[in-house]
Amino acid sequence: MTTEPFNWIKSSYSGSGGSCVEWAPEQASTTGMVPIRDSKWSDGAVLIVSARAFAGLVVGVKSGELGTN
């Protein structure tokens, strides 16, 4: 991974109720890995998953398979 700051984008599925997720899509195209973080805690931990795992997460969220909470 790079030591440069990530270009974070808030998920369009993040609501106003505090369930906010950000991701850094540029990393997927350059490294095949996707950094994810809680947007309310920008100095907190960053989870880094494979682009394939991230795609599965997105499919699960869109389908409702992962719940709403």
C-alpha positions in Angstrom: 0.0 0.0 0.0 1.0 3.6 -0.5 2.0 6.0 2.2 0.1 8.8 0.4 -3.3 9.8 1.9 -6.2 8.0 0.4 -8.9 9.8 -1.6 -11.9 8.8 0.5 -15.4 8.7 -0.9 -18.5 8.3 1.3 -20.7 5.4 0.3 -24.0 6.4 -1.4 -25.6 3.9 1.0 -24.4 5.7 4.1 -27.4 7.2 5.9 -27.8 10.2 8.2 -28.2 7.9 11.2 -24.5 7.5 11.7 -23.9 4.4 9.7 -21.3 6.0 7.4 -18.7 4.1 5.4 -16.0 5.5 3.2 -13.8 3.7 0.7 -10.8 4.6 -1.4 -11.6 3.3 -5.0 -8.4 4.5 -6.6 -6.5 1.8 -4.6 -8.6 -0.9 -6.2 -7.4 0.0 -9.6 -3.7 0.3 -8.6 -3.3 -2.4 -6.0 -6.4 -4.6 -6.2 -7.1 -3.8 -2.5 -9.9 -1.5 -1.2 -9.4 0.5 2.0 -12.6 1.0 4.0 -13.2 3.1 7.2 -15.9 4.5 9.4 -16.4 8.1 8.3 -17.1 9.3 11.8 -13.7 8.1 12.9 -11.4 9.3 10.2 -8.3 8.8 12.4 -9.4 5.3 13.3 -8.6 1.9 11.9 -8.7 1.2 8.2 -9.9 -2.2 7.0 -8.3 -3.3 3.7 -10.0 -6.0 1.7 -9.5 -7.4 -1.8 -11.5 -5.9 -4.6 -13.3 -9.2 -5.0 -14.3 -9.2 -1.3 -15.4 -5.6 -1.5 -17.6 -6.4 -4.6 -19.2 -9.2 -2.6 -19.9 -6.7 0.3 -21.6 -4.3 -2.1 -23.7 -7.0 -3.6 -24.8 -8.1 -0.1 -25.7 -4.6 0.9 -27.7 -3.9 -2.3 -29.6 -7.1 -2.1 -30.4 -6.6 1.6 -28.7 -9.9 2.4 -26.6 -8.2 5.1 -29.5 -6.5 6.9 -30.1 -2.9 7.5 -28.4 -2.3 10.8 
